[in-house]
Amino acid sequence: MRRMWIGLALLSTSWLWGLGYYHETSWPLWALAVLGATLLLAHAPITLPKPAGIWEAIVLLLPAVAFLRWPHRAGPLLLVAGLLLCAVPIPRRWPRMLGLGVVLTGALVLVQSLAMVVYANATARSHELPRFLAHLLAALTRVLGAEVTLDGTTLALRTVRAVHRLGATWELLLDPATACFLVGGIVLLSLTHGENDGLKERSRSRIRPRAAFLLIVLVWLPVRAAILISVFLHRDFRTEYNEPFTLMNQFWSTWLHLILLAGPVFLSTQFIRKPAAEVQPASSEQRYSWGASLRMTGLVFIGALLLTAAWLWNPTGPRKAGRVLVDEQHSRWEPTQRAYDVNWYGPEAGYNYACIYDYCSRFYDMSRLEAPLDANTLDDCDILVVKTPTIRYDPNEVAQITDFVEDGGGLLLIGDHTNVFTMGTCLNDIARSFGFTFRHDCLWHIDRIGEQVYQVPVVPHPIVQNMSELDFATSCSIDPGDSRGRAVIQAAGLRSLPAAYHVGNFMPPIEDRADARYGSFIQLWAAERGTGRVVAFTDSTIFSNFATFEPGKAELMLGMLEWLNHHSVRRWPGIAMAVGGVMLMVLGVVTARSRPGAWLLVLAVAVCGGVCAAAGVRIAHARAVPAPKELRPYVQVVIDRTVCDAPLSRNGAILGQANGFAIFERWILRLGYFISRRRGSDAFAGDLLVLFCPDQRIDERFRERLVEYVSAGGRVLLLDSPENTGSTANSLLYPFGLSVERNVPISGPLLVPSGWPAIQVNSACRVAGGTPFVTVANTPVAAQVNHGRGTVAVVGFGSTFSDAQMGMTGEVIPDSNLRRLFDLEFELLRACTSGLQSAEAIMRRQD
């Protein structure tokens, strides 16, 4: 039994590696932990159904293997692998022994998978312990001899150097690894105890070990917290006086969580008896009751279907007219009124919502509120956007907004970190009316300060269903309170620091702080009131001109507006569905309990029902809330990321690299065009495809799609340079009769078409083929060719447009020389996107 408890501890801790719950995902460590657990659980004394039941379970589990993502996919995959080892007649004993361990491991992984989802959701809503548990931790700390005072749910620990305000949180008392150990232990005992006893003895043999195990874990939890606090204080005492504190990393150390499971593992081996010997599956000669199997399958399947749908489904009402009103009256930050054009440069031009406003106007009827709210302001409005408010709303205005939502209106609240510029205070004047608030904190990834990549889940909320991933800048978190709603974006691996009000932007210093909360947090919340909806987002920076067309961000804005442009469903029977689902599943379990190995069939049917419901919900979301249709035309410029990996901006940050083209990309917006980074076949969905110094292997299918795209009327701009030593441009260009010759670098003044600014280039390649439209000393360095109904333009002096040459950062204010370079880019883009002039016409202008 000791081996089983150790295996369970490894399996419980593996989730921290596999999910990246605190640190970056470590697939090798996750795989080793799962493999080690499987070997330790081998020859588990569990009961399997008859051979027909085993094959039935395998078939039921296959949809989950295909649908789920790693590491959640491991559960059904292990079950299928283990059942195959047990079902296939192999004339050796060890495959069955290993198969039993694999089956048990798969069952534990499945249950712990659900436990991790529940744990992350629960702690994201609130990390704080109830007051009586916080008092318990304070009392235990005093027993240790430490000086401690409880301030709300914060333990103020006094040491020689400092007063550490350590949060009394769920993560401190019940960490995710211990939560998985608790859930997994109950399942382990349920599957390995009491199968060989009579009815009365079986009941006792199952209840006693589970009760003992539960008591062991409950007693261990405060002891574990006391050990962590003791280690924390000891490390404080061991820190030299002039050294900064680095104490909090112990609380998110996966290895320490694994070590601390040694306590309940040891106690479980001492106080829980060894299970009975393995029970063999029923003989295949016994008659298999298909009728009983169908009854159980139907009850459990429908129950799981209803329960999963009640949890994941976000029903939506009819679509509204799409009239969006953006409040500029209460905001002096991120304005929308001034266009991002070729004449406005500097920081204020970047911290601006003009581009995203213009983009949204292509899908919705956009207007601005530039006067105080009154009783009639919102009469002709479907969606009110309150973004980055810096002026507080008076009670009458809040009442007007609340009534607007209750009557079917949509409200979008956009805030930012730490109550910067009092945004949080202004937003909470409104948000409290709906039962939630913006916290005055900032969220950072535990390992990577200033970086957080959000991955869309397998069953996304309709708001984020058209995204793949999203880079956050720095957000605050949402306290959902008692509001009726859902966490649209929830992420783990984060730590929360409070605002620093002595700093201009309230951003706290990056330092080790005991009062930091950590784990899972809500960053996008969707609530409902009456027939209206409210969406609260916590990172306004990503919609600034300098970042809003990076991957996922414009899609997020459209997703929020489209969700709000639908009425809410007033009578959603989610609770009734959940209750009905639980009742049906319980009835199914009761129906099957007398059958040998019924647990496996119940688990397989429940997983199949849940996966079918999840897949159905995903389809229902896509059909009910499709991407908005274009109302006004616009120019879409696609930046290829399939064969080009030149550095581009991330959250607007530009490093000024010699091979980067982030400024060139951003300046495309100044022409009123819109940009999107795409890869694969999605790269051919725009009006102009831009390729920055291709250097990746060219797939034959990608080249064929490129030719088809141009033939159908698409336009391509390819930039290359002598510095791109690994260039694969010619592999793309040969179907068009073009090539880039880089054997002799060229330098000198450019001869450009009439009206274009002339500049000096230090490095260029000769472009062969097509019709030249830029030359250096009679050598063509840019050429264009017509192919079908489209065009391909190649520029051989691409490094001239690199970030190092274009001003290093996106906040640069150009001098006369740099302005000529910018204007050359603008002329080049206008010529490529117009589609109205041939290369010969350009050359005539040049002459």
Buried (B, 14 or more C-beta within 10 A) or exposed (E): BEBBBBBBBBBBBBBBBBBBBBBEBBEEBBBBBBEBBBBBBBBBBBBBBBBBBBBBBBEBBBBBBEBBEEBBBBBBBBBBBBBBBBBEEEEEEEBBBBBBBBBBBBBBBBBBBBBBBEBBBEBBBBBBBEEEBBBBBBEBBEEEEBEBBBEEBBBBBEBEEEEBBBBBBBBBBBBBBBBBBBBBBBBBBBBBBBBBBEEEEBEEBBEBBBEBBBEBBEEBBBEBBBBBBBBBBEBBEEBEEEEEBEBBEBBBBBEBBBEBBEBBBBBBBEEBEEBBEBBEBBEEEEEBBEEBBEBBBBBBBBBBBBBBBBBBBBBBBEBBEBBBBBBBBBBEBBBBEEBBEBEBBEEEBBBBBBBBBBBBBBBBBBEBBEEEBEEEBBEEBBBBBBBBBBEBBEEEBBBBBBBBBBEBBBBBBBBBBBBBBBBBBBBBBBBEBBBBBBBBBBBBBBEEEEBBBBEBBBBBBBBBBBBEEBBBBBBBBBBBBEBBBBBBBBBBBBBBBBBBEEEEEBBBEEEEBBBBBBBBBBBBBBBBBBBBBBBBBBBBBBBBBBBBBBBBBBBBBBBBBBBBBBBBBEEBEBEEBBBBBBEBBEBBBEBBEEBBBBBBBBBBBBBBBBBBBBBBBBEBBBEBBEEBEEEEEBBBBBBBBBBBBBBBBBBBBBEBBEBBBBBBBBBBBBBBBBBBBBBEEBBBEBBBBBBBBBBBEBEEEBBEBBBEBBEEEBBBBBBBBBBBEEBBBBBBBEBBEBBBBBEEBBEBEBBBBEEBBEBEBEBBBBBBBBBBBBBBEEBBBBBBBBBEEBBBBBBBBBBBBBBBBBBBBBBBEBEEEBBBBBBBBBBBBEBBBEBEBBBEBBBEBBE
